[in-house]
Amino acid sequence: MVIASRKDIWMGIVVWAFILLFTWNIFQSIYVEVDIVAIIVMAALILLLGSIWFNTRYRIDDNNTLRISYGPMKWSININEIKSIRKTTNLFVGPCLSVHRLEIHYGNYKVIQISPKRMQLFIKEIQKINPGIQMNT
């Protein structure tokens, strides 16, 4: 099962503003003063931000693994190692595009925050695999 990330409007404005800014800088670097390094850096940043915007998702595999994709970055969590899940709205950096998040505690003192679009379905599916997860909502 794949669940897309929830995307807040303010996050979209920030991401797309940076993409437009970097695109403008590329055009400036091409037509005003040719700067190959700036073109390469800005193009890489555009690709990174686009990848994050379009490729942030959470997948529950058949082998009881939660796979988190956040652009080019990937995490795998054994669902049976999840100890607790709680809803949070803090702005701690995580593979999220929303402030409405789930904070997952797993393994030995590991924490990650995600923002699935369909939180209740996500929680229900995770608890089917590991009913011992403590819910702190």
C-alpha positions in Angstrom: 0.0 0.0 0.0 1.3 3.4 -1.0 0.1 6.6 0.8 1.1 10.0 -0.5 2.3 12.7 1.7 0.0 15.5 2.8 1.1 18.8 1.2 0.4 22.1 2.9 -0.2 25.1 0.8 2.5 27.1 2.6 5.0 24.4 1.9 4.0 24.4 -1.8 4.5 28.1 -1.9 8.0 27.8 -0.4 9.1 25.0 -2.6 7.8 26.5 -5.8 9.1 30.0 -5.0 12.6 28.5 -4.6 12.2 26.5 -7.9 11.2 29.7 -9.7 14.0 31.7 -8.0 16.6 29.0 -9.1 15.1 28.9 -12.6 15.4 32.7 -12.8 19.1 32.4 -11.7 19.7 29.9 -14.4 18.4 32.3 -17.1 20.5 35.1 -15.6 23.5 32.8 -15.6 22.9 31.9 -19.3 21.9 35.3 -20.8 23.5 38.0 -18.6 26.8 36.5 -17.5 27.6 32.9 -18.3 28.4 31.0 -15.1 28.5 27.2 -15.6 28.9 26.4 -11.9 25.8 28.5 -11.0 23.8 26.8 -13.7 24.8 23.3 -12.5 24.1 24.1 -8.8 20.7 25.7 -9.6 19.7 22.9 -11.9 20.6 20.4 -9.1 18.6 22.3 -6.6 15.6 22.4 -8.9 15.8 18.7 -9.4 16.1 18.1 -5.7 13.1 20.3 -4.8 11.0 18.8 -7.6 11.9 15.3 -6.5 10.9 16.1 -2.9 7.6 17.6 -4.0 6.6 14.9 -6.4 8.3 11.8 -4.7 7.4 12.0 -1.0 5.4 8.9 -0.1 5.1 6.2 2.4 4.8 2.5 1.4 3.8 -0.5 3.5 5.4 -3.6 2.0 4.2 -7.2 2.3 7.3 -8.0 4.3 6.2 -5.7 7.2 8.4 -2.8 6.2 7.5 0.8 6.1 9.5 2.4 3.2 9.7 6.2 3.3 10.7 8.1 0.2 11.5 11.8 0.4 12.9 12.8 -2.9 16.2 11.0 -3.4 16.4 10.0 0.3 15.0 6.7 1.5 14.3 5.0 4.9 13.2 1.5 5.7 11.6 0.7 9.1 10.6 -2.7 10.3 7.0 -2.2 11.4 7.4 -4.7 14.2 10.1 -2.4 15.7 7.7 0.5 16.0 7.0 1.2 19.6 4.7 4.2 19.5 3.0 6.7 17.2 1.8 10.2 18.1 0.3 13.1 16.2 2.3 16.2 16.3 2.4 19.6 14.6 5.9 20.7 15.4 8.2 21.9 12.6 11.1 19.5 13.3 12.7 18.6 10.0 11.5 15.3 8.6 10.4 13.7 5.4 7.2 15.7 5.5 5.4 18.3 3.4 2.9 19.3 6.1 2.9 20.4 9.7 0.3 17.7 10.5 2.6 14.8 11.2 2.9 11.5 12.8 6.0 11.0 15.0 7.1 7.4 14.9 9.3 5.9 17.7 11.1 2.7 16.6 14.1 0.6 17.4 16.4 1.9 20.1 15.6 5.6 20.5 15.0 6.3 16.8 12.4 8.8 15.8 11.1 9.9 12.4 8.2 12.2 11.4 6.0 11.6 8.4 2.9 13.3 7.1 0.6 10.7 5.3 -2.3 12.2 3.5 -4.7 9.5 4.9 -3.4 9.3 8.5 -6.2 7.2 10.0 -5.8 4.6 7.2 -2.1 4.6 7.6 -2.4 4.0 11.4 -5.0 1.3 10.9 -2.7 -0.5 8.4 0.3 -0.3 10.6 -1.6 -1.5 13.6 -2.8 -4.5 11.6 0.8 -5.6 11.3 1.9 -4.6 14.8 -1.1 -4.3 17.2 1.3 -3.6 20.1 2.0 0.0 18.9 1.2 2.5 21.6 -0.9 5.4 20.3 -0.2 8.8 21.9 -2.8 11.1 20.3 
